[in-house]
Amino acid sequence: IQVLGSGCPTCKKLHELTVKAVEELGLNEQVEYITDVSKIIEMDVMSSPVLAIDGKPVMVGFLPDIEKIKSLITEAKQ
C-alpha cells in the first residue's frame, strides 16, 4: 500500500489515516509514503494525494475519511 504525494499536510494526513486503517483492519501490510514526483507521474496521475494498492491508484486527489480508506483497502485485497 502506498501513499504518494508532495509532502503537503493533506498527503501526510492521508498517510496517517491509511496507517491507522491498516491497523484497524488487522492487516500485516506496510504503508509506504512516497514523495518522489516521478513515481506519481509513472502511475499516470496528475493530482495528489494518491492512495495506491499493489501499484494501482485507487483514490486520487482528495482526502477521504478513514472508513472510505478501509473500504478501498478491503475491496482491493479481495
C-alpha positions in Angstrom: 0.0 0.0 0.0 1.4 3.4 -1.0 0.5 7.0 -0.3 2.0 9.3 -2.9 2.2 13.0 -2.6 4.3 16.1 -2.4 4.7 16.1 1.3 1.9 18.6 1.9 -0.3 18.4 5.0 -3.1 16.7 3.1 -0.7 14.0 1.8 0.7 13.4 5.3 -2.8 13.2 6.8 -3.7 10.6 4.1 -0.6 8.5 5.1 -1.5 8.7 8.8 -5.1 7.7 8.2 -4.0 4.8 5.9 -1.6 3.5 8.5 -4.4 3.7 11.1 -6.9 2.0 8.7 -4.4 -0.9 8.1 -4.0 -1.3 11.9 -7.8 -1.2 12.5 -8.3 -3.8 9.7 -5.7 -6.0 11.4 -3.6 -6.3 8.2 0.1 -7.0 8.2 0.7 -4.5 5.4 3.4 -1.9 5.1 2.2 1.6 4.1 4.9 3.5 2.1 4.9 7.2 1.9 6.4 8.3 -1.4 7.2 11.9 -2.3 9.1 11.2 -5.5 7.2 13.1 -8.2 8.5 10.7 -10.9 6.6 7.8 -9.2 3.4 9.8 -9.3 3.9 10.5 -13.0 4.7 6.8 -13.6 1.2 6.0 -12.2 -0.2 8.4 -14.8 -2.0 10.6 -12.2 -1.8 14.3 -12.2 -3.0 15.2 -8.8 -2.2 14.2 -5.3 -2.6 12.7 -2.8 -2.8 9.2 -4.3 -3.6 6.0 -2.5 -2.3 3.1 -4.4 -2.7 -0.6 -3.6 -0.5 -3.2 -5.4 0.9 -0.4 -7.6 -2.6 0.7 -8.8 -4.1 4.0 -7.9 -7.5 3.5 -6.1 -8.1 7.1 -4.9 -6.7 10.3 -6.4 -6.8 14.0 -5.5 -8.7 14.1 -2.2 -8.6 13.1 1.5 -11.4 10.6 2.3 -12.4 9.6 5.8 -10.9 6.5 7.4 -13.9 4.4 6.7 -13.6 5.1 3.0 -9.9 4.2 3.1 -10.7 0.9 4.9 -13.3 0.0 2.3 -10.9 0.8 -0.6 -8.2 -1.4 1.0 -10.7 -4.2 1.7 -12.1 -4.1 -1.9 -8.6 -4.1 -3.4 -7.5 -7.1 -1.2 -10.4 -9.4 -2.2 
